[in-house]
Every structure is written in C-alpha cells, then in structure tokens.
Amino acid sequence: MQKIVICVPNDLFIRLKGLIPPGKRSKVFSELIEKEIERREEALYRCACEVEKDENLNKEMEDWNVTVGDGIAESETW
C-alpha cells in the first residue's frame, strides 16, 4: 500500500469530512481512482482498435516493413 498527498478545494474537503468517515476515505478515493483509470484504459483500447482498422495507416506501416532487418539493432548505442 502506498500513501499519496492530494489537494482538493476547501468546499469539497468540507463535504468529504461531513459525509465520509475518516476510516473510509482511502477506500472511497481508491474506488474513484480505479473507476477513472478503467475509463481511461477503455478509451485507449477503443482508440487502439480504431487505429488497427485504419487501412491507410496499415498500408503505410507495411511500406516501412522493408526496414526490418536493415542491420540497425535496437540495442546499439550511437
């Protein structure tokens, strides 16, 4: 488990204190962050699926395949 420090507007903090008991706040934040991360991951996944369907991009990527094995290794340093 990791601890983080976050800043929230004063009015939101007052509402948080009034509605969420001190022992439950971390769980609430964790659940909210998890939902937001899942939402963003899903958006990225949908974007990647659309990119894979892009015929023009796929054709261009095929054109670049001629460079595979051109003798330049990724691990080489310049």
TABEL-V314821 format. One record per backbone hydrogen bond with DSSP energy under -0.5 kcal/mol. NH is the residue of the N-H (numbers start at 1). CO is the residue of the C=O. If there is no record, write none. Layout:
BEGIN
NH_CO + NH_CO
END
This chain:
BEGIN
13_9 + 14_10 + 15_11 + 16_12 + 17_13 + 18_14 + 19_15 + 19_16 + 20_16 + 21_19 + 24_21 + 25_21 + 25_22 + 28_24 + 29_25 + 30_26 + 31_27 + 32_28 + 33_29 + 34_30 + 35_31 + 36_32 + 37_33 + 38_34 + 39_35 + 40_36 + 41_37 + 42_38 + 43_39 + 44_40 + 45_41 + 46_42 + 47_43 + 48_44 + 49_45 + 50_46 + 51_47 + 52_48 + 53_49 + 54_50 + 54_51 + 55_53 + 58_54 + 59_55 + 60_56 + 61_57 + 62_58 + 63_59 + 64_60 + 65_61 + 65_62 + 66_63 + 67_64 + 68_65 + 70_67 + 73_71 + 76_73
END
